[in-house]
């Protein structure tokens, strides 16, 4: 389990295992995200079934068949209702996901479905480093995790937690490399400020955005996509 740096009501900041160099190198090879409203974000996306492995004393991941990423307009006013097609992850996120799941004390008797977004947000003189185009929000999941793996030549990128519906943040943190924020998504909204370059050479922030849902409440598959589109009850 990652060590706790800060613990609050329904959220924690933790240290997470440092990825191996191959995992880190993948951030530099991410395809551009064409749905972010600019040229600032690059992304891959995969979904997994997560179960507890008693022998290993940890969580194991089974990658699910690749599908588009869907949110409803109710959840995402920016690109809700759009089936977004991303290339899948090419790395194994298990050690860091395991640390986050243990910090959240997820029920080991349940199977969980998780979404993992691997992202790089860039900024320079021409590109505004918008971290969250949709603004403060919640994602409609049970739990979330934001993990940072690089902050190169930037300021900003402060993660904020605020009451449901918005308002002044009750917690803010600038996550450093190999740190993560885990939280109860149903209990609050979240946001991240834009990143800004320290000089004209530009910079970037590498991160994962992770969502956890019990398997019975999974946000995956054609039935979920049909219902989300029909009823406006989609989620990241």
N, C-alpha and C positions, 0 to 999 in steps of 0.2 A: 504494500500500500504506500502511496506517496505520503510524505510527511506533511502535516498541517502547518501552514504559515499563518492562516487567519481563519477563525470559525465564527460565523454569525447565525442568525435564525434562518434556516433553510438554504444556507450557502456556505462554501468553504473555498479557500485558496490553498492549493497543494503544490508540492514539488512532484514532478513526474519523471520517469526514467528517460535518460538521454537516448534518442534514437541513434542507430548506427549510421555511418556516413552515407550508405546507399539510400536510406530513407530520406535523409536531409537533401541529398542531391536531386531527388524527385521534384522538389519545389521549383527548381530552376527549369524543369521540363513540362510544367503544367500548361495545358491549352488555355487560351483566353476564354473567359466567361462572357459570352455574347449578350447575356441578359442583365448585366450590371449597370447599364446606362452610361458606359464610358469604357476607357481602356485601362482601368486601374486594377481589375481583378482577373486572376487566373484560377482555374478550379478543376478538380476531379471529384467524383462522388461514387460511393458504394454503400450497399446495405448488407446487414449481417444478422444472423440469428446467434444470440449469445447465451451460453449455458454454463453452469457451474461444474467444474471438474474437481471432484473430491480428491482424486489422487494427486493432482498438481496443486491443490489448494489455491485455485485461481479460476478466472473466467476464460473460456475458450470461445473462439469466433468461427462461424461457418458462413462463408460468403454466399449471399443469395443471388439468384439469377438477376442479371442487370436489367433495370427498368428506368424509365424517365423519372425525374424528380418533380413532384407536384405539390403545390399549396393552393388553397382556395383564396378568393378575394377577401374572405372574412379574416383570414390569418395574415395574408400579405397583400396590402393594397397596391403594392408597386408592380408585382408580376404575378399576382394570384390568378389562378385559372389557366396558366400557361404550362404545358408539359415541357419542361426543360431537359434537354438531352445533353448529358455530360459523359465524358469518357470515364471508365472505372479506375479506381486506385490500382496502382501496381506495386504496392508495398503492404507489409503486414503491420496493422496498427495495434496488435494485441497487447503488448506490454503497457502502453499508455492508457488504453481503454480499460484494462484490468485495474490500473491504479485509480482511475476515475470512478469505476463501478464500486470498488471497495470503499472509497471515500464517501460515496453516497449511501453505503450500506444497503445496496440493492438485495432484495430477497433472493437467497440462493436456491429456493425451491421453485422459483418461477423461471421460465425461459423469457428472454428479452429480445426485442427487435431494435436494432440501432441503425442510425444513419451517420455516415462519416463524410464530411466535406473537407477536402484538403485544398487550402487556398493560399495564394500569395496576393497581397494588396501592394501595389507599387505607387510611387509618387515621384514627380520631378517637376521641372519648370512648366511642362506642357500638360501633365496629367495630375488631376486633383485626386488625392488619396482617400476617396470616400470609402469608409469602412462598412457602413450600414445604409444602403440607399433607401430602405423603407422606413428609417427612423426608429425611435423606441417602440418595442413590440414584445409580444410573447409568441412562441412558435406552436402552441397547442400540443406539446408533448408532456410526459410526466417529469422528465429530468433533462437537463442540458449540461454540456461541458464545453468550455472554450479553452483551448490549449495553444500556447505560443512556443514556436521553435526558432524564431529569428526575429531580431529587430536591428536592421542594418541602416545606419545613418538617418534615423528618423526621430521626430518628436511626435507627441499625440498617441493615438491608439489606446486611450484610457477606457477600460470596461466599466460600465455603470449599471447598477441595479436600482430599480425604482418601484414605487407602488403600482399595482395593477391599474391601468388606465393612464399612467404617466404621472408627471410631477417631478419634484426635486429628487435626485438620487439619494438613497440612504446609505449607499456604499459605492466607492469608486476605487479602482486599482489599475495601475499600469503593469500588466503581467510581464515578467521578465522571461528570458529564455528558459525553457523546461519548467514552466509553471502553468497551472490550469486553474480555472474558476469552475466549480461545479455547483449546481443550484436546482431548486425545485421550480420548474418552469411554470407550474400552475399558480405559484404563490407570488409572482412578481413579473415585471417587465424588465428587459435588458436593452443595452445600447453600447456602442463603442464610438468614440470620437474619431474624426478623420486623422490620418497620419500626414505629417508634413516633413519635407526634406530638410536636413540640416544645412545643405549647401546645394549648389547647382548640379552636382553629380547624381542627385536623386537617392532613393532608398526604398526599402520594402519591409513588410511584416509577414511572416509565415505562420500559419495557424491551422488548426483543425476546429471545425464546428461539429459537435457530436450531440445526437439526440437519443434518449433511451425511452422505450415504451415496453410494457409487458407484452408478451407475444399475443395474448388475447386481445390486446388493444393496439395491435401493430398498424403502422402507417405504410403498408406495403401491399402490392399486388393489384390485379385488375379490379377486384371488388372494391378495395379502398379507393382506387382512382375513380371508379364509376360513381360511388357514393359521394366522394369529395367534390367532384364536378357537379353532381346533381343537387347537392344540398348545401354547398358552401361550408362544409365542415372538414376541409383539408388541413394538413399540417406539414411542417417542414420534415 
